[in-house]
Amino acid sequence: MFKKLLFLVGIVGAAAVVARKVKASNDERALWHEATTAPDLR
């Protein structure tokens, strides 16, 4: 029982780390896109 709970906590922790890295990557990509595109001066 305890091993299953520990395994589940490990899986959830790993998923949280992956989700955080994906979000950081997307945020950085959006920032670079904003910084490198020409401003819309209409």
C-alpha positions as CSV (number, residue, x, y, z in Angstrom):
1,M,0.0,0.0,0.0
2,F,2.7,2.4,1.0
3,K,4.8,1.6,-2.1
4,K,1.8,2.3,-4.3
5,L,1.2,5.6,-2.7
6,L,4.9,6.5,-2.9
7,F,4.9,5.5,-6.6
8,L,1.8,7.7,-7.3
9,V,3.4,10.7,-5.5
10,G,6.5,10.2,-7.7
11,I,4.5,10.1,-10.9
12,V,2.6,13.2,-9.9
13,G,5.8,15.0,-9.0
14,A,7.4,14.1,-12.3
15,A,4.4,15.3,-14.2
16,A,4.4,18.6,-12.3
17,V,8.1,19.1,-13.2
18,V,7.5,18.3,-16.9
19,A,4.4,20.7,-16.9
20,R,6.5,23.5,-15.4
21,K,9.3,23.0,-17.9
22,V,6.8,23.0,-20.8
23,K,5.1,26.2,-19.5
24,A,8.5,27.9,-19.1
25,S,9.5,26.9,-22.6
26,N,6.3,28.2,-24.0
27,D,6.6,31.5,-22.1
28,E,10.2,32.0,-23.3
29,R,9.2,31.2,-26.9
30,A,6.4,33.8,-26.7
31,L,8.7,36.4,-25.2
32,W,11.3,35.8,-28.0
33,H,8.5,36.0,-30.6
34,E,7.3,39.3,-29.1
35,A,10.9,40.7,-29.0
36,T,11.9,39.7,-32.5
37,T,8.8,40.6,-34.5
38,A,8.3,44.1,-36.0
39,P,5.9,46.3,-34.1
40,D,2.5,46.9,-35.7
41,L,2.5,50.7,-36.3
42,R,-0.8,51.0,-38.1
